[in-house]
């Protein structure tokens, strides 16, 4: 029995994905460590976008003041409707290292990239003419971000910002509530268990498969930036502004878009796994899907850069291939959303129309189906034991394998988020929807489901 076109496409996509998993897994398991540097050799400026962040912004400011007393904090109030600006202004009145950047409607609330640009221009106006912009580093931290105390030491490394060619660096991301969900203690027992599962899966995803993807990019020269724990050399931002008018642009994945621009103007990017930034893991599936749909739609928007990437003399052939593959991934996922149900339906039709009967079809072809299931799930399951090896060594082997199978189930969210992103892309909806903090979304002892 020959392969139909649909089955051939499914086989091709599966083989390509398995090859990619192997390519990202090996560099991750064999990664070299980053040697710390001296943060005193650089000037540090933290950009903290804040829209209705009164629940977390005071804690973030005080933590940064304690751990990084020499850093300047540029908090961008994006026309907040709560006390965010008031809290930041009070901190600024008592500390010259804290700066409030206010955005007003109708120019505000147009996206995170626009908010970051306002901080860039404010910093540009504030810096003295004699400032060494090559030694000035801008970090982007979420309003709930918790930067590891050793983060600046690692990004100051001779292999990171100690190298003049490096324009940006991204550090690893962890979920700060991976072990303690705090405010959801009054939710039903089933709700708490699901929230714990969802947060743990986010931590596993960021610290294994997402980080492994970045470590592959270390080798191909195509490291991407994330929205939290992102560091950029000011002269790299200056060069992007010179060529493209502003450092950050309008894609819903403005962080990855920035990383692309840094590569396009001739700098290199680094990924540093030896330190991290923590953020809240989302407790609500609805808010989680909204966040991931925004990321997927942002990647779809960035496919417009494929031509420029291919023509860019600064990128290696491997970097071009990796970048283009990443940018077409949402479209492959959209294909998979349609492909796998159709393939399942086709298999059922074949079974029912099989000359020897459906029972014989199952008897003859169940080993093939089992192999397909194993090879389809194994790339996701393996990240459980890898998570234990690299991140949580105190975890039992049994639990790590269980987490691996849970990860395979967790990643089915891509079917929903991809469809939502595709619908928004096709209908032209490009508005930036802020994901609400857990403290905002917990109402009367239950986790709210809105974004």
C-alpha positions in Angstrom: 0.0 0.0 0.0 1.7 3.2 -1.2 1.7 6.5 0.6 -0.9 9.1 -0.3 0.2 12.7 -0.7 -1.3 13.5 2.7 0.6 10.7 4.4 3.8 11.7 2.6 3.5 15.3 3.8 2.8 14.1 7.3 5.9 11.9 7.2 8.1 14.7 5.8 7.0 17.1 8.5 7.6 14.5 11.2 11.1 13.7 10.0 12.0 17.4 9.7 10.7 18.0 13.3 12.6 15.0 14.7 15.8 16.2 13.0 15.4 19.6 14.5 14.9 18.2 18.0 18.1 16.2 17.7 19.9 19.3 16.5 18.8 21.4 19.5 19.2 18.6 22.1 22.9 17.8 21.4 24.3 21.4 21.9 22.1 21.7 25.0 23.5 18.6 26.6 27.1 19.6 25.7 27.0 23.4 26.3 30.1 25.2 27.6 29.8 27.4 30.6 30.1 31.2 30.5 32.9 32.7 32.5 31.7 35.7 34.6 33.1 39.2 33.9 33.2 42.5 35.8 29.9 44.5 35.7 31.7 47.7 36.9 33.2 48.0 33.4 29.7 48.9 32.0 26.9 51.3 32.7 23.5 49.6 33.2 20.1 50.9 32.4 17.0 48.8 33.0 13.9 49.4 30.9 10.7 48.2 32.7 7.5 48.6 30.7 4.6 49.1 33.2 0.9 49.3 32.3 -1.4 48.9 35.2 1.3 47.2 37.3 0.6 48.5 40.8 0.4 44.9 42.1 4.1 44.2 41.3 6.0 47.4 40.4 7.1 48.5 43.9 8.5 45.1 44.6 10.4 45.0 41.3 11.9 48.5 41.9 13.0 47.8 45.4 14.6 44.4 44.4 16.5 46.1 41.6 17.7 48.9 44.0 18.9 46.2 46.4 20.6 43.9 44.0 21.9 46.4 41.4 22.3 49.7 43.2 24.4 51.3 40.4 21.8 50.6 37.7 19.4 53.2 36.4 15.7 52.1 36.3 13.6 53.5 33.5 10.0 52.6 34.3 7.7 53.3 31.4 4.1 54.1 32.5 2.0 53.2 29.5 -1.1 55.4 30.5 -1.9 53.2 33.5 -5.3 53.5 35.0 -4.1 52.4 38.5 -1.4 53.8 40.8 1.6 52.6 38.8 2.8 56.1 37.9 2.3 57.4 41.5 4.3 54.5 42.9 7.2 55.0 40.5 7.2 58.7 41.0 7.5 58.2 44.7 10.5 56.0 44.2 12.0 58.5 41.7 11.7 61.3 44.3 13.9 59.3 46.7 16.4 57.8 44.3 18.0 59.6 41.3 18.6 56.2 39.7 14.8 55.7 39.2 13.2 57.5 36.2 9.6 57.7 35.3 8.8 57.8 31.6 5.2 58.7 31.1 3.2 57.9 27.9 -0.2 59.6 27.4 -3.2 58.7 25.3 -3.8 58.6 22.4 -0.2 57.8 21.8 0.1 55.3 24.6 -1.1 51.6 24.8 0.1 50.9 21.2 2.4 48.0 22.0 5.4 47.1 24.1 7.9 48.1 21.4 6.6 51.7 21.3 6.8 51.9 25.1 10.5 50.7 24.9 11.2 53.3 22.2 10.0 56.1 24.5 12.5 54.9 27.2 15.3 54.8 24.6 14.7 58.4 23.5 14.5 59.5 27.2 17.8 57.8 27.9 19.3 59.3 24.8 18.3 62.8 25.9 19.5 62.2 29.5 23.0 60.7 28.7 25.8 63.3 28.6 27.5 63.8 25.3 30.7 62.3 26.6 29.1 59.0 27.7 30.7 55.9 26.3 27.7 54.4 24.5 29.7 51.2 23.6 29.9 50.4 27.4 26.3 51.4 28.0 24.0 48.3 28.3 20.2 48.4 28.2 18.3 45.6 29.9 14.6 44.9 29.3 12.8 43.5 32.4 9.2 42.7 32.8 7.3 44.6 35.6 7.2 41.4 37.5 10.8 40.3 36.5 13.2 39.1 39.1 16.8 39.3 37.7 19.3 36.9 39.3 21.8 38.8 41.5 24.7 37.3 39.4 23.1 38.2 36.0 25.3 41.3 35.3 28.4 39.3 36.1 27.6 36.7 33.4 26.6 39.2 30.7 29.7 41.2 31.4 31.8 38.1 30.3 34.6 38.5 27.8 32.6 36.2 25.5 29.4 38.4 25.9 29.6 42.2 26.1 33.3 42.1 26.7 33.4 41.3 23.0 32.9 44.4 20.9 31.0 42.5 18.1 28.2 41.4 20.6 25.2 43.7 20.3 22.7 41.8 22.5 22.4 38.9 24.9 19.4 36.9 26.2 19.5 35.1 29.5 17.5 32.0 30.6 13.9 32.5 31.9 12.4 30.7 34.9 8.9 30.8 36.5 9.3 32.3 40.0 6.1 30.6 41.3 7.1 27.1 40.1 7.1 25.8 43.7 4.6 28.2 45.3 1.4 29.4 43.7 0.7 31.6 46.7 -2.6 33.4 46.0 -4.4 30.4 44.5 -4.5 28.6 47.9 -8.2 29.2 48.1 -9.1 27.7 44.7 -10.5 24.3 44.4 -8.1 21.4 44.8 -8.4 20.5 41.2 -7.8 24.1 40.2 -4.7 24.3 42.3 -3.3 21.1 40.8 -3.9 22.3 37.2 -2.3 25.6 38.0 0.7 23.9 39.5 0.9 21.7 36.4 0.6 24.7 34.0 3.3 26.7 35.8 5.7 23.7 36.0 5.3 23.1 32.3 6.1 26.7 31.5 9.3 26.4 33.6 10.2 23.2 31.9 9.6 24.6 28.5 11.7 27.8 29.0 14.5 25.9 30.7 14.8 23.0 28.3 13.4 23.1 24.8 13.4 27.0 24.4 16.9 27.2 25.9 18.1 24.4 23.7 16.8 26.2 20.7 18.8 29.2 21.7 22.0 27.2 22.2 21.6 25.8 18.7 21.4 29.4 17.6 24.6 30.1 19.4 26.3 27.9 16.9 24.4 29.2 13.9 24.8 32.8 14.9 21.1 33.5 15.0 20.2 33.9 18.7 16.8 35.5 19.3 15.9 38.0 22.0 13.1 37.4 24.6 10.8 39.9 26.2 12.3 39.5 29.7 16.0 39.3 30.5 17.0 40.9 27.2 20.3 43.0 27.2 21.4 45.3 24.3 24.5 47.4 23.7 23.4 51.0 23.3 25.4 51.5 20.1 23.6 48.6 18.6 20.2 50.2 19.4 21.6 53.5 18.0 22.5 51.8 14.7 19.1 50.2 14.4 17.5 53.6 15.0 19.8 55.2 12.4 18.8 52.7 9.7 15.2 51.9 10.7 14.1 55.1 12.6 13.6 53.3 16.0 15.2 50.4 17.8 11.9 48.5 18.5 9.2 48.0 15.9 5.5 47.0 15.7 5.5 43.2 15.6 3.7 41.5 18.4 7.0 39.6 18.9 8.9 42.8 19.3 11.7 41.1 21.2 12.6 38.6 18.5 12.2 41.4 15.9 14.8 43.5 17.8 17.2 40.5 17.8 16.8 40.2 14.0 17.5 43.9 13.5 20.7 43.6 15.7 21.9 40.8 13.4 20.9 42.7 10.3 23.0 45.8 11.2 26.1 43.7 11.7 26.3 42.7 15.4 26.0 39.3 16.9 23.7 38.0 19.7 24.5 35.7 22.6 22.5 33.4 24.8 23.6 32.9 28.4 22.1 29.9 30.2 24.3 30.2 33.3 22.0 32.9 34.8 18.4 33.7 34.6 15.5 36.1 35.1 12.3 34.9 36.9 8.8 35.9 36.0 5.3 34.8 36.9 4.0 31.6 35.4 0.5 32.0 34.2 -2.2 30.2 36.2 -5.1 30.5 33.8 -5.3 28.5 30.6 -7.3 31.2 28.9 -4.7 33.9 29.7 -1.9 31.5 28.7 -3.5 30.7 25.3 -3.9 34.5 24.7 -0.2 35.1 25.5 1.0 32.3 23.2 -1.3 33.3 20.4 0.2 36.8 20.6 3.7 35.3 20.3 2.7 33.0 17.4 1.0 35.9 15.6 4.1 38.0 16.2 6.3 35.3 14.6 3.9 35.2 11.6 4.4 39.0 11.2 8.2 38.6 11.3 8.1 36.3 8.2 8.2 39.5 6.3 11.9 39.7 7.2 12.8 36.4 5.4 13.9 38.1 2.2 16.1 40.5 4.1 17.6 37.6 6.2 18.5 35.7 3.0 20.2 38.7 1.5 22.0 39.7 4.8 25.8 39.3 4.4 26.2 39.3 8.2 24.4 35.9 8.7 26.0 32.5 8.0 24.2 30.0 5.8 23.3 28.0 8.9 22.0 31.2 10.6 19.8 31.9 7.5 18.4 28.4 7.5 17.7 28.4 11.3 16.1 31.9 11.2 13.9 31.0 8.2 12.9 27.7 9.8 11.8 29.4 13.0 9.8 32.0 11.1 7.9 29.4 9.1 7.2 27.2 12.1 3.8 28.8 12.9 2.7 28.1 9.3 3.9 24.5 9.7 1.9 24.3 13.0 -1.1 25.7 11.2 -0.6 23.0 8.6 -0.4 20.4 11.3 -3.6 21.6 12.9 -5.4 20.6 9.7 -3.1 17.7 8.7 -3.2 15.4 11.7 -7.1 15.3 12.1 -7.3 14.7 8.3 -4.7 12.0 8.5 -6.6 10.3 11.4 -9.9 10.6 9.4 -8.2 9.1 6.4 -6.9 6.2 8.5 -10.4 5.5 9.8 -11.8 5.5 6.2 -9.1 3.1 5.1 -9.8 0.8 8.0 -13.6 0.8 7.3 -13.0 0.2 3.6 -10.3 -2.4 4.0 -11.1 -5.6 2.0 -10.3 -8.0 4.9 -12.2 -5.9 7.4 -11.5 -3.2 9.9 -10.3 -5.7 12.5 -7.7 -7.1 10.2 -6.6 -3.6 9.3 -6.0 -2.9 13.0 -4.2 -6.2 13.5 -1.9 -5.6 10.6 -1.1 -1.9 11.0 -1.1 -1.4 14.8 2.7 -1.7 15.0 3.1 1.1 12.5 0.6 3.2 14.5 2.5 2.4 17.7 5.8 3.5 16.1 4.2 6.7 14.9 2.9 7.4 18.4 6.3 6.7 20.0 8.2 8.8 17.5 5.6 11.5 17.7 5.6 11.7 21.5 9.2 10.9 22.3 10.7 14.3 21.3 8.4 15.9 23.9 8.7 13.3 26.6 12.6 13.4 26.6 12.5 17.0 27.9 11.3 15.6 31.3 14.5 13.7 32.1 16.6 16.6 30.5 14.9 19.0 32.9 15.9 16.9 35.9 19.5 16.6 34.6 20.0 20.3 33.9 17.6 22.1 36.2 16.1 20.1 39.0 18.7 17.4 40.0 16.9 16.6 43.3 13.8 15.4 41.3 13.3 11.6 41.1 13.7 9.9 37.8 10.2 8.6 37.9 8.8 12.1 38.3 11.0 13.4 35.5 9.5 10.9 33.1 6.0 11.7 34.3 6.8 15.4 33.6 7.9 14.4 30.2 4.6 12.7 29.4 2.8 15.7 30.9 4.9 17.9 28.6 3.6 16.0 25.6 0.1 16.7 26.7 0.9 20.3 27.6 2.2 21.1 24.1 -1.2 20.4 22.6 -2.0 24.0 23.5 -0.3 24.9 20.2 -3.4 23.6 18.3 -5.5 26.2 20.0 -3.0 29.1 20.1 -2.1 28.6 16.5 -5.7 28.7 15.3 -6.3 31.8 17.3 -3.1 33.5 16.0 -4.0 32.5 12.4 -7.5 33.9 12.8 -6.2 37.2 14.1 -3.6 37.4 11.4 -6.0 36.7 8.6 -8.6 39.2 9.9 -6.0 41.9 10.4 -6.3 42.2 14.2 -2.8 43.3 15.4 -3.6 45.0 18.7 -1.3 44.3 21.6 -3.3 42.6 24.4 -1.6 42.8 27.8 -1.6 39.6 29.8 -3.0 40.3 33.3 -0.9 39.4 36.3 -2.0 36.6 38.6 -2.6 39.0 41.4 -5.0 41.0 39.2 -6.8 37.9 37.8 -7.6 36.2 41.1 -11.1 37.2 42.1 -13.0 36.0 45.2 -10.7 33.0 45.6 -10.8 31.8 42.0 -8.4 32.3 39.1 -10.1 34.6 36.6 -10.1 33.4 33.1 -9.8 36.6 31.2 -6.7 38.0 29.6 
